Amino acid sequence: MMNERAIRGTLAAIMESWPMQLSIISNSERFSIVLAEDTKIMRGGKQISAGDLRVGQLMCVTGNMTSRDPSSMTADRLEILD
């Protein structure tokens, strides 16, 4: 069963893998975020590309936590807040 959740945190690392993976720190906890092909990446109400992501950006990620690893998520939507 999937567990939908929203995480607000700071982008700590971008792994140039396929699919692309991000590391986000939220309240001193590190989360691994996988971007799916259909993940929407938003900034200021406009959709942008993964190439616009930068370490240090504040973001809110919504997606499904994986059952085998509570610190891992597949993102449905990522919104840059700064």
N, CA and C of each residue as an Amber inpcrd file, in Angstrom:
protein
   246
   0.8410000  -1.1930000   0.0000000   0.0000000   0.0000000   0.0000000
   0.8800000   1.2490000   0.0000000   0.5090000   2.2060000  -0.8090000
   1.2720000   3.4520000  -0.8790000   0.7910000   4.4190000   0.2010000
   1.6780000   5.2750000   0.6360000   1.4000000   6.2100000   1.7080000
   1.7230000   7.6150000   1.2240000   0.6980000   8.4000000   0.8570000
   0.9340000   9.7410000   0.3220000   1.3030000  10.6950000   1.4530000
   2.2430000  11.5680000   1.1450000   2.7600000  12.4960000   2.1450000
   3.3380000  13.7220000   1.4620000   3.4000000  14.8270000   2.1990000
   4.0740000  16.0330000   1.7110000   5.2620000  16.3090000   2.6260000
   6.3980000  16.6410000   2.0190000   7.6240000  16.9510000   2.7660000
   8.0900000  18.3370000   2.3330000   8.3630000  19.1870000   3.3040000
   8.9210000  20.5110000   3.0280000  10.3560000  20.5010000   3.5350000
  11.2800000  20.8520000   2.6540000  12.6800000  20.8250000   3.0610000
  13.5790000  21.4940000   2.0460000  14.8740000  21.3460000   2.2540000
  15.8890000  21.9730000   1.4180000  16.5570000  20.9180000   0.5460000
  16.7010000  21.2310000  -0.7300000  17.3650000  20.3230000  -1.6580000
  18.8500000  20.2500000  -1.2990000  19.3080000  19.0420000  -0.9240000
  20.6910000  18.8580000  -0.4710000  21.5890000  18.2840000  -1.5600000
  21.0190000  17.4880000  -2.4800000  21.8370000  16.8640000  -3.5280000
  20.9490000  16.4490000  -4.6910000  21.5400000  16.4680000  -5.8850000
  20.8770000  16.0200000  -7.1090000  21.7280000  14.9120000  -7.6980000
  21.1550000  13.7180000  -7.8450000  21.8680000  12.5980000  -8.4420000
  21.4450000  12.4900000  -9.8980000  22.3820000  12.6250000 -10.8030000
  22.0980000  12.5880000 -12.2410000  21.9210000  11.1480000 -12.7030000
  20.9290000  10.4920000 -12.1670000  20.6470000   9.1010000 -12.5050000
  19.3430000   9.0410000 -13.3030000  18.9660000   7.8560000 -13.7170000
  17.6700000   7.6940000 -14.3600000  16.9100000   6.6110000 -13.6400000
  15.7610000   6.8890000 -13.0430000  15.1970000   8.2350000 -12.9700000
  16.0090000   9.1300000 -12.0230000  15.8810000  10.4480000 -12.2310000
  16.6120000  11.4030000 -11.4030000  16.2130000  11.2460000  -9.9440000
  17.1990000  11.3640000  -9.0620000  16.9400000  11.2810000  -7.6310000
  17.4540000  12.5360000  -6.9420000  16.7230000  12.9440000  -5.9070000
  17.0840000  14.1060000  -5.1160000  17.2450000  13.6770000  -3.6700000
  18.0240000  14.4360000  -2.9410000  18.1320000  14.2610000  -1.5000000
  17.6390000  15.5560000  -0.8710000  16.6600000  15.4340000   0.0230000
  16.0640000  16.6050000   0.6670000  16.2060000  16.4510000   2.1720000
  16.5660000  17.5530000   2.8390000  16.6640000  17.5410000   4.2960000
  15.4880000  18.3310000   4.8580000  14.7400000  17.6620000   5.7490000
  13.5820000  18.2620000   6.4010000  13.6700000  17.9650000   7.8920000
  13.7370000  19.0000000   8.7060000  13.8290000  18.8210000  10.1680000
  14.9320000  17.8370000  10.5520000  16.1110000  18.0160000  10.0070000
  17.2990000  17.1900000  10.2720000  17.1720000  15.7540000   9.7940000
  16.1300000  15.4330000   9.0360000  15.9610000  14.0870000   8.4860000
  16.1790000  14.1540000   6.9760000  16.9040000  13.1680000   6.4480000
  17.2050000  13.1380000   5.0150000  16.2460000  12.1860000   4.3060000
  15.6820000  12.6670000   3.1920000  14.7690000  11.8650000   2.3860000
  15.3290000  11.6980000   0.9780000  15.1640000  10.5030000   0.4140000
  15.5130000  10.2460000  -0.9850000  14.2430000  10.3770000  -1.8060000
  14.3050000  11.2160000  -2.8220000  13.1480000  11.4870000  -3.6680000
  13.4630000  11.0290000  -5.0830000  12.6040000  10.1970000  -5.6490000
  12.7420000   9.7570000  -7.0390000  11.7480000  10.5530000  -7.8750000
  12.2390000  11.1530000  -8.9700000  11.3590000  11.8730000  -9.8860000
  10.9210000  10.9250000 -10.9930000   9.6190000  10.7400000 -11.1280000
   9.0730000   9.9140000 -12.2010000   8.9810000  10.7580000 -13.4650000
   8.7530000  10.1230000 -14.6010000   8.6330000  10.8730000 -15.8580000
   7.5110000  11.8980000 -15.8080000   6.4520000  11.5920000 -15.0560000
   5.2930000  12.4880000 -15.0030000   5.2680000  13.3850000 -13.7640000
   6.3690000  13.4420000 -13.0020000   6.4330000  14.3400000 -11.8500000
   6.3500000  15.7860000 -12.3330000   5.4360000  16.5520000 -11.7470000
   5.3040000  17.9730000 -12.0960000   6.2460000  18.7740000 -11.1970000
   7.0830000  19.6100000 -11.8170000   7.9980000  20.4830000 -11.0830000
   7.5280000  21.9090000 -11.3240000   7.1600000  22.5930000 -10.2440000
   6.5400000  23.9120000 -10.3390000   7.3670000  24.9770000  -9.6170000
   7.2860000  26.1910000 -10.1380000   7.8760000  27.3600000  -9.4700000
   7.0560000  28.5750000  -9.8620000   6.5130000  29.2610000  -8.8660000
   5.7140000  30.4540000  -9.1290000   4.4960000  30.1760000  -9.9920000
   3.9130000  28.9910000  -9.8490000   2.7200000  28.6420000 -10.6080000
   2.9830000  28.1630000 -12.0230000   4.2440000  28.0780000 -12.4190000
   4.5940000  27.6300000 -13.7770000   5.3860000  26.3330000 -13.7040000
   5.1410000  25.4520000 -14.6700000   5.8870000  24.1930000 -14.7230000
   7.2790000  24.4580000 -15.2950000   8.2910000  23.8940000 -14.6320000
   9.6720000  24.0370000 -15.0780000  10.2730000  22.6490000 -15.2430000
  11.5210000  22.5710000 -15.6800000  12.1630000  21.2620000 -15.8890000
  13.0830000  20.9170000 -14.7240000  13.4550000  19.6490000 -14.6500000
  14.3740000  19.1880000 -13.6060000  15.7220000  19.8950000 -13.7090000
  16.0790000  20.3650000 -14.8930000  17.3340000  21.0850000 -15.0770000
  17.3820000  22.4180000 -14.3550000  16.2160000  22.9110000 -13.9110000
  16.1450000  24.1730000 -13.1720000  16.3560000  23.9890000 -11.6730000
  16.4640000  22.7540000 -11.2160000  16.6530000  22.4930000  -9.7910000
  18.0880000  22.8240000  -9.3750000  18.2250000  23.4190000  -8.1850000
  19.5300000  23.8050000  -7.6570000  19.6150000  23.4220000  -6.1830000
  20.7600000  22.9020000  -5.7640000  20.9920000  22.6000000  -4.3550000
  20.7800000  23.8730000  -3.5420000  20.1020000  23.7350000  -2.4010000
  19.8380000  24.8670000  -1.5160000  18.4270000  25.4170000  -1.6520000
  17.6960000  25.0180000  -2.7040000  16.3320000  25.5140000  -2.8790000
  15.4000000  24.9030000  -1.8310000  14.4930000  25.7320000  -1.3200000
  13.4500000  25.2800000  -0.4160000  12.3110000  24.7460000  -1.2690000
  11.7840000  23.5740000  -0.9250000  10.7420000  22.9770000  -1.7440000
   9.7730000  22.1630000  -0.9210000   8.6200000  21.9310000  -1.5140000
   7.6170000  21.0410000  -0.9490000   7.3960000  19.9280000  -1.9670000
   7.5530000  18.6900000  -1.5130000   7.4130000  17.5300000  -2.3820000
   6.2210000  16.7100000  -1.9050000   5.3300000  16.3770000  -2.8290000
   4.1850000  15.5260000  -2.5260000   4.3420000  14.2450000  -3.3140000
   4.1170000  13.1250000  -2.6480000   4.2450000  11.8510000  -3.3340000
   3.9540000  10.6880000  -2.4290000   4.3780000   9.5100000  -2.8530000
   4.1250000   8.2830000  -2.1150000   5.3940000   7.7390000  -1.4930000
   5.3440000   7.5280000  -0.1790000   6.4550000   6.9170000   0.5330000
   6.4780000   5.4390000   0.1580000   7.6470000   4.8680000   0.0420000
   7.7310000   3.4380000  -0.2630000   7.5900000   2.6550000   1.0310000
   6.9330000   1.5340000   0.9720000   6.6720000   0.7480000   2.1750000
   7.9480000   0.1340000   2.7520000   8.9290000  -0.1560000   1.8940000
  10.1410000  -0.8070000   2.3950000  11.1510000   0.1790000   2.9770000
  11.0070000   1.4600000   2.6740000  11.9450000   2.4660000   3.1810000
  11.1920000   3.7550000   3.4830000  10.9280000   4.0420000   4.7640000
  10.1360000   5.2160000   5.1300000  10.8030000   6.5620000   4.8200000
  12.0710000   6.5430000   4.4060000  12.7350000   7.8050000   4.0580000
  12.8630000   7.9480000   2.5390000  12.1210000   7.1360000   1.7960000
  12.1760000   7.1680000   0.3320000  10.8000000   7.4520000  -0.2400000
  10.7510000   8.3360000  -1.2440000   9.4880000   8.7630000  -1.8290000
   9.5910000   8.8370000  -3.3410000   8.5030000   8.4970000  -4.0190000
   8.3640000   8.7810000  -5.4450000   7.4970000  10.0280000  -5.5510000
   8.0330000  11.0850000  -6.1530000   7.3570000  12.3810000  -6.1800000
   6.2930000  12.4490000  -7.2800000   5.1140000  12.9610000  -6.9050000
   4.0650000  13.2920000  -7.8760000   4.2040000  14.7520000  -8.2970000
   4.5610000  15.5880000  -7.3010000   4.6550000  17.0340000  -7.5340000
   5.7490000  17.6030000  -6.6450000   6.4990000  18.5190000  -7.2130000
   7.5700000  19.1900000  -6.4980000   7.3800000  20.6850000  -6.7430000
   7.2930000  21.4610000  -5.6730000   7.1240000  22.9070000  -5.8300000
   8.2770000  23.6390000  -5.1640000   8.9740000  24.4580000  -5.9470000
  10.0690000  25.2740000  -5.4090000   9.4440000  26.4740000  -4.7320000
   9.8080000  26.7180000  -3.4770000   9.1640000  27.7610000  -2.6720000
   9.9550000  29.0540000  -2.6030000  11.2110000  29.0620000  -3.0600000
  11.9940000  30.3150000  -2.9970000  12.4690000  30.7590000  -4.3450000
